[in-house]
Amino acid sequence: MFWNWIGRSHDEIAQAREDWTNGTRFGEVKGYDGPPIPALELPPTHLKPRGRVR
């Protein structure tokens, strides 16, 4: 499971990961004294949606 809370497609998840890595979009965590936690690498395959219909 990779960034499923921030994107619905592979492209959205890849963009969210890139934004996190670049320090954009997500802001700063107040009170945390340390460097940002690095994002995990995406798997070497295209992520597929779970297929859940709303």
C-alpha positions in Angstrom: 0.0 0.0 0.0 1.6 3.3 -1.1 0.1 6.7 -0.3 -3.4 5.4 -0.8 -4.7 8.2 1.4 -3.4 10.9 -1.0 -4.1 9.6 -4.5 -6.5 7.4 -6.4 -4.3 6.5 -9.3 -0.7 5.6 -10.0 0.0 9.1 -11.4 -1.6 10.9 -8.4 0.5 8.8 -6.0 3.7 9.3 -7.9 3.0 13.1 -7.9 2.3 13.1 -4.2 5.6 11.2 -3.6 7.5 13.7 -5.7 5.8 16.7 -3.9 6.8 15.2 -0.5 10.4 14.6 -1.6 10.6 18.2 -3.0 9.1 19.7 0.2 6.1 21.1 -1.6 2.3 20.7 -1.1 2.3 19.1 2.4 3.6 21.9 4.6 5.6 21.5 7.8 4.9 19.5 10.9 5.1 21.9 13.9 7.0 20.6 16.9 8.9 17.9 15.0 12.7 18.5 15.5 14.3 16.5 12.7 14.5 16.1 8.9 11.5 15.0 6.9 11.0 11.2 6.8 12.0 10.1 3.3 9.2 8.7 1.1 9.4 5.0 0.2 10.3 4.1 -3.3 7.4 3.1 -5.5 7.4 -0.5 -6.6 8.9 -1.2 -10.0 5.4 -1.7 -11.5 2.4 0.4 -12.3 0.1 0.6 -9.3 -3.5 -0.5 -9.9 -6.6 0.8 -8.1 -8.4 -1.6 -5.8 -11.5 -1.5 -7.9 -13.8 -0.4 -5.1 -16.9 1.3 -6.5 -18.6 4.0 -4.5 
